[in-house]
Amino acid sequence: MKHTAKRSEQVIHALFFLLGMVAVACVILITVYLVFSGLPAILQIGPGPFLTGKVWASTAAQPQYGILPFILSSLAGTAGAILLGLPVGFLTALYLAKLAPPRIRALLGQAVSVLAGIPSVVYGLVGMMVLVPAVRSLFGVPDGAGLLSAIIVLAIMILPSIVKMTVTALNAVPQEYEAASLALGATAEETWVRVTIPAARSGIAAAVVLGVGRAIGESMAVMMVAGNAPNLPDSLFQSVRFLTTAVASEMSYSSGLQQQALFSIALVLFLFIMLLNALLNFILKGENKL
Amino acid sequence: MNQPVITVQDLNLWYGQSQALRSVSIQIPDRAITALIGPSGCGKSTFLKTLDRMNDLIPSVRVEGQVLYQGQDIFQTDVNQLRREIGMVFQKPNPFPMSIYDNVAYGPRTHGTRDKKTLDQLVERALRDAAIWDEVKDRLKKNALSLSGGQQQRLCIARALAVQPRVLLMDEPTSALDPISTSRIEDLVLSLKEHYAIVMVTHNMQQALRVSDQTAFFLLGELIEFGETGTLFSQPRDKRTEDYITGRFG
């Protein structure tokens, strides 16, 4: 009897181990696949011309595969989204964590959750139908689809993760810290700025990194509002293509070196995401140390 | 008894529907140590937190009655100014997660002191007064959380002293500490009464007997007896005080 109990336990252990390994296996599989399918084109084109080439003309008679416009567009779009989304998200979080009366807190919290659940194609659609025409008429440019529209859509899309992470970080600050500050005669506002927010800073930094990850990885919504011409992002109204949309927009009809180059773009994107993950781990680890 | 620095008249306090303080009247003398004793839930901590209005933070609190600090109604004065004058040391040491120096400098900086030299002097004096200067003078830039519990509590006392208060409220300041740290804090408190009025909540009757000049005994939100510590412990007037201090309940 005892023997069989042990045996069944072993079986269950093995099963859970296998299930746990599924996620790990997927990551390894994707990494290996991307490296193998992405490297050949980079080697053929040359890492220099590929990464720093300013012209992407994959279907020209003399094709050129420079992805600098995509890299810079992705970076500009993400930076813009953070610049726009972080202050809004941070202040929303501060309001939710510290100021909002319970009823408004519940309502706002719900709204933020719904915002997180909206499919990106819906963001793209609304962006396309409302934002793009608005940008066109507001700034008097021939086409509203471009970097600015992408930035605005991304800024809204990263709000939920920034708000939620920041609220969690602010709420995790021990009440004793705030009590100590108030007891010294500091006002509530001084206490937030000088005690609560600094104590929550690693959580807030993690929120920013998550936002960056979301923005840099988004493809559908960006594709619908960014214009998609492979230009360098030299103006806010320039029609641009991100790393993600560069892969998505040509994949369906590509072949040969062009297709391989798309894999290479995916590899570059993957490296960016890995870098962000490493940064996130670093930040969260730093929190546990003194 | 010295001049009273705080005068409480008919103080009633409710948390929602339940009454936590019942018609408390007491005079807190200056430059002396007043101990508040009584069983858990008797209202002594609530009373302490009323004096610097830290109870304001609890939404359902309702207060009636009068508390005068230096003749001024504390519910009419600016709360931040009041808390500068009436400092507080908490039960659990709660230094900020920043350097030792920044912890002590926090109060003065908040109240507008920016000059580096002035801050240095204030920090050193507060740390000396809190009897911790010798232990930390070489590591002022180290994180305060790296100190031991007893050191953290003395640092918190230094932080409270740095804003130059008149009154120090202490909510069981040694209950989270070992006996050696406790006796250091007790010595410190005794040395501080030369300059400050100290009100100290304690669960430890020996401690009240060792350090305090006056003792107030609370029971079920009422102030049962208040008097000179030696007298209260040797000849309590009230039967309930006697029962409590002889260990019959609580």
Chai-1 contact restraints between the chains, C-beta under 6 A:
chainA,res_idxA,chainB,res_idxB,connection_type,confidence,min_distance_angstrom,max_distance_angstrom,comment,restraint_id
A,E176,B,N94,contact,1.0,0.0,6.0,A-B,restraint_1
A,Y177,B,F96,contact,1.0,0.0,6.0,A-B,restraint_2
A,A180,B,N94,contact,1.0,0.0,6.0,A-B,restraint_3
A,A183,B,R83,contact,1.0,0.0,6.0,A-B,restraint_4
A,A183,B,M88,contact,1.0,0.0,6.0,A-B,restraint_5
A,L184,B,G107,contact,1.0,0.0,6.0,A-B,restraint_6
A,L184,B,V163,contact,1.0,0.0,6.0,A-B,restraint_7
A,G185,B,N80,contact,1.0,0.0,6.0,A-B,restraint_8
A,G185,B,R83,contact,1.0,0.0,6.0,A-B,restraint_9
A,G185,B,R84,contact,1.0,0.0,6.0,A-B,restraint_10
A,A186,B,T110,contact,1.0,0.0,6.0,A-B,restraint_11
A,T187,B,N80,contact,1.0,0.0,6.0,A-B,restraint_12
A,E190,B,T110,contact,1.0,0.0,6.0,A-B,restraint_13
A,V195,B,F96,contact,1.0,0.0,6.0,A-B,restraint_14
A,A199,B,P97,contact,1.0,0.0,6.0,A-B,restraint_15
A,L290,B,N143,contact,1.0,0.0,6.0,A-B,restraint_16
A,L290,B,L145,contact,1.0,0.0,6.0,A-B,restraint_17
